[in-house]
Amino acid sequence: MTSLPQPRDGEIHVFCIDLTRQLPELSRFTQLLSPDETARATRLKIDSVKKLYTAGRGILRIILGAYLGVEPGRVMIATGEHGKPYLADAAKGIRFNLSHSRDVLVLAVSSALEVGIDIESIDADKPLQEMAKLAFSHHDQHYLLSLPTPQRYITSFYRCWVRTEACLKASGRGFSPLDASIAPSSFSEEKDLLTVCCNQTNWHILDLPVPPGYCAALAVEAGIPPQIVRVSEESLKALL
Ligand SMILES: CC(C)(COP(=O)(O)OP(=O)(O)OC[C@H]1O[C@@H](n2cnc3c(N)ncnc32)[C@H](O)[C@@H]1OP(=O)(O)O)[C@@H](O)C(=O)NCCC(=O)NCCS
């Protein structure tokens, strides 16, 4: 079994995986799922969605197993009150969070620091201004409306969206559109590293490089300066 070195203090290992390229190995991934995961896959009606979910879960288990030094099928994934998955085996302090959009899955892994990650495929046909009214602070809405071109609006909207969602996912709480605890924060600033307060905790927010047509961000508990370590496709291939 291949093993992965534990992330050092402040390091966040980030995986970006094109799930369609992994589908030839689907039958192997299927065998790694827990009974709950298998039941969830069975409930998914759309075949392509079922396949992507199964591949994603199998790959998640292989990666987490490599950090923990256990067989993928034996990784114990529990779920928090609001649905955030975590490792029941707290021995190594590994934290993780994942997000998927269309065919792409992103996964963040850290030691001890809580993380949240979000990826979205960019879709200019969605009612972005309506969505901004529901989800963003007045400050962020004003900023977006001040942008000179529709293209800048779209790009900044998605950056603001994934940053907000990464932050909410890091805190592990569900999302409610009028959550006053996030309204004062600004997620639209043109900075590489933001620090925002969300649900009484300070979070560092970083934008992530992802394939064209997608937008992604990472939130990590503030403290040590965060350092993103991108896991290369070669390392991933060796692992899978
Ligand atoms: C999970 C949630 C927090 C995000 O959902 P999403 O953006 O549709 O989906 P993502 O692909 O980014 O994330 C889903 C993954 O996050 C994880 N997750 C589930 N609940 C979570 C929670 N409360 N906190 C953190 N992570 C969670 C799971 O691993 C899940 O994938 P899985 O079910 O395959 O294991 C969703 O419950 C939610 O509340 N969405 C609100 C969307 C919204 O309106 N956002 C506006 C703010 S900008």
The ligand as an ORCA input file, in Angstrom:
! r2SCAN-3c Opt
* xyz 0 1
  C     -22.487     20.534      1.418
  C     -22.883     21.979      1.206
  C     -22.358     22.798      2.382
  C     -22.203     22.430     -0.072
  O     -22.771     21.783     -1.161
  P     -22.341     21.931     -2.667
  O     -21.626     23.190     -2.941
  O     -23.557     21.681     -3.442
  O     -21.389     20.690     -2.885
  P     -19.819     20.490     -2.801
  O     -19.497     19.561     -3.886
  O     -19.054     21.755     -2.732
  O     -19.619     19.773     -1.419
  C     -20.207     18.568     -1.149
  C     -19.300     17.822     -0.204
  O     -19.057     18.595      0.948
  C     -19.027     17.742      2.095
  N     -20.026     18.267      3.040
  C     -21.309     17.915      3.216
  N     -21.874     18.675      4.206
  C     -20.919     19.516      4.632
  C     -20.870     20.533      5.630
  N     -21.924     20.858      6.390
  N     -19.720     21.204      5.808
  C     -18.635     20.904      5.075
  N     -18.596     19.950      4.116
  C     -19.733     19.271      3.901
  C     -19.320     16.334      1.598
  O     -18.084     15.665      1.457
  C     -19.965     16.556      0.255
  O     -19.658     15.599     -0.716
  P     -20.165     14.094     -0.618
  O     -21.574     14.200     -0.180
  O     -19.961     13.533     -1.970
  O     -19.265     13.483      0.415
  C     -24.395     22.086      1.058
  O     -25.007     21.403      2.090
  C     -24.947     23.469      1.123
  O     -25.394     23.892      2.129
  N     -24.921     24.180      0.017
  C     -25.394     25.525     -0.022
  C     -25.105     26.099     -1.317
  C     -25.345     27.578     -1.256
  O     -26.449     28.032     -1.379
  N     -24.265     28.349     -1.074
  C     -24.323     29.763     -1.073
  C     -23.115     30.323     -0.353
  S     -22.043     31.096     -1.464
*
